Amino acid sequence: MSHLQALQSLQLALDDLRNKRIDVHAFCRSWRSQGALVSALPARYGQVMEDLLGRMEASSLFTEESCSFSQEDMQASLSTWLDKVQQQLEGRP
């Protein structure tokens, strides 16, 4: 799978999560399965991704918005992460 295909797969999983077609655990498994893409990036990308996924998993144990991590905010952060990955892969700052 190319890096572009992996990026598209991550975006589809994020869309599925937002539209409640998958749960948080399936989403995190999907994102973590893209190790080849993450390993092609600077280490900080993997660290940020794992931090966000860990927060999402922790927050899924609570009712919506009852914990300090907003699912909506984390989804927005992951969307930003995807944008930055695409820029990195295209060689843009």
N, C-alpha and C positions, 0 to 999 in steps of 0.2 A: 504494500500500500504506500502510495506516495505521501509526502508531507501535506500536499494540498488535499488529498482524499481524507487523510486523518483529521485535518482541520475541519473539513466539511462534516465528518462524522461527529466531531465534538459539537459543532453548531447544531446539528440535527438532534443530538441528545439534549442539548440545552433547550431547544424548541419543544421537544417532547416533555421535558420536565415542566416548563412553563405552562404547557397545555394539559398537564396532568395525565399524559399518556404513559409515563413511567414514574416510579417513585424515586426518592432520593438515593436509596441504596443501589438501584439499577443504574441510575445516572452516574454515581461515583464509580461503579465498576466499569462502566463504559469509558469514562474519562481516564481511569487508571490503566485501561487496556491499551492506551496509545503511547506506550513507553518509548517506541522508536522516535516518535515526534518529539517528545519531551527531552529525550537524551540528545537530540540534535540541536537543542537550544542551550543558551547559557544556563548554568545551574540555578540561578535565581528564579527562572521561570518555573521550574519544577517545585521549588520551595514554596513559591506563592500559590501555585495550583494546589499543592497538597494541603497547605494551610486553609485555603478556602473550602476544599472538599471536606476536611476534618471538621470545620465549623458547621458545614451543611449537615453532616451526619449527626453531630451533637445536637443541633437545633431541631432535627427531625424527631427527636425524642420528646419534644415539648409541643404544646399546641401552638398554632400559628401565632407568631409575633410575641409569645409569652417569654421567650428567652432573649438574651442580649444580642443575638444574631438574627437579623431579619433575613428571611429566605429571599425576599424580593431584592434586597440590597446585595446579597451574595450572588444572586443570579446576574445582577447588573455588573458586579465586579468580575465575574467570570466572562461576561460578554466583552468587557474592556480587555481582559486578559487575552481573549481570542483575537481582538483587533491588534494588540501589541505583538502577538505571535506572528500574525500575518505580515505586519510591518517588518519584523525581524527576518522572516523568511524571504521577503522581497528586498532586503538590504536597505530599508529606509530607517532613519533614526526614530 
